[in-house]
């Protein structure tokens, strides 16, 4: 064949080649599916905003956990809604007639599978944290929450890139992937939730709604998540039966149940997170008893304003010391005041009906009448001679 033959075509030129797009009309089931899925996504957006704001103001202890888990749920719902409802019928960015659309579809499917797994396992983590689980078991759940979705999405991505389109479409491959997804994303999380519920029943817990809002929320979310996993397991079983059946009529009959089982799973996921959490937090308590964490927070807030010691200075009159000396009396225990001093000065002290010499002296000094002082006989027990006189001087005086 000649080198310049017109039959020689470069393969790289086919990547930009636009083929004729198939014009398909929407059926009644597809229209209903789009309406239901759009309503579910809208409800998840509204519920996520409300529960994040409410926990930020009322439950700050679980706000961070609720924020990340509801964000993961919202991203998964948005990715699934765009892939199944918007792009498949209108945009066709992932499902187009171009050759390179296949790679975009594989990468997008990897992201959708990753967030699907994160949404499933973070629901189990939320139930455990609301129940009050701590210690080593929580770290095991955190590890499962990060590793299990990543392993699942990477396995699907490697199979998509390693297998050809014909090999990827084979029935045994699809059946094996359906069984793997049912076990990895549904059976294991559902088993964790059922084992947790069985343990609570053995411990004596029989009420779904308790006095604690967090425990009530964990019970509501766990029930809806178990129903969600049962629905998805049923869908996996129906999908395997449809693939294994060689009858075309049977496959067409099972198409509608597959579609609505998938939609029921998304509805249950939206009801579990965030609406079941929000409902449990808004419900009034069954009795006046609160859980220990909320009670301690409330008491600490009350004690912050109660336990303030206010110093009150007592207004007591402090007696001042006397300006002039007076006779000591045992009943006086502190320095007398001015009023008490006046009382003492008004009553002169008398001894045997006569004024004492000390009182007469004080009055004379205060009034300045020295000539009225009485003659006082001072009894001297010692000699009147000065001390500097020696015995010789005394003899000379004699």
Phi, psi and omega in degrees: 000139182291154183290328181262028180293145181287347180280345179283119184237131176283131184292328182295337179287346182280344184290332179262012183273126178267121177268169180291125180277138180283131178266110181245146178260146182282134176273175180294321178295321180292321178294316178296322178297318179296318181294315181295315181293322178295319177296321179296316180295319179296319179294324178294320179297312181295314180296323179295318179296316182294315184289328178291316179294320182293314179292331177295323182271320188258327184233071183292342180291331181246012185295316182297315179297315179296322181297311183290322182290317177293328176294319178295317177300318181294318180295320178296316179298320179293317179296317179293322180294317180294320184290320186268332187250318187270303185289326184291337185240338187236300188284312181058042176281328179261334181240081181234179183271003178275156184287323183282357176293337181294322180291319177297322179294323180292317180293319178296321179294327176297315179296320179294318178294323180296313180287333174297313178295321177297320179295324181290311185281331175291334173297321176294320179296320179296318178298318181293319181290322177293331178284344179098021179288132179223172175094210187291329181294327178294320179292329174295318177295322177298318179295317177296322181296329180270324187274318185299312178295324180293319179295316181298312183292325178291322178298315179295320180294318179294322177293322180295323183273335182273329182267151174283172182295324180289318179293325179291335181271359180295149182294315180299323180294314180294323177294318178296319178292324178295318178293319179297317179293321179296322179285315189286322185257348184235312185289317181293310177298321178295323176296322177297316181292320180292321178295322176297316179294322179294323176294323177292323177294322177292332179280352177107004179275118180237351182262135177284318179260120182245184179287341179266130179292327180290318177295321177298319178296319178296323179292315179299313182295320181296319180297314181292325179290324176296317176297321178300314180291325177295320178295318180290326174295321176297320178296320178296321179294315179296323179295318178294320178296320180293322178289322182286341181282136177267353180276123181292325180295321178295320178296322178291325179293322182280355181293315181293317175299323178298318181295314185282335171293323176295318178293323177296324176297318178293324178294316179295324177295320178291324178291326180289309180227114018251358193288323178294321177297315180294320179297317181293325179286334181270343181292142174289158182288155177288328177216186184277359182276131179249162177289165189296320183294312182292324178294318179295321178295320180292318178294323178294323178291324178288319181292339179297327179263338182277314188278053175249115182274116179261124180277125177246118181280121181282132181272091178243140179282123179266124181292137179270153179293152182289150178278334179231149181291153179213170183289133181290136176236135185295332183289345179273118183254351180220176180296130182290151178276180180294324180292320178292325177296322178295323178295323179290324181285333180287334181254098179291144181281133181237145177230114179059039175081354180244154179288142179286156182294324182292321178292322177296323180291319180294317179294321180294320179293322181287327182267346179081015180259084181283337183287344181269004181293136179287153177288125184249123175272112182265117177278118180258127177272348180245174179290146179280352180289147178293158185286342185278352179283130179272169177300328179295317178296323179296320179294321179295322179295324179291000000 
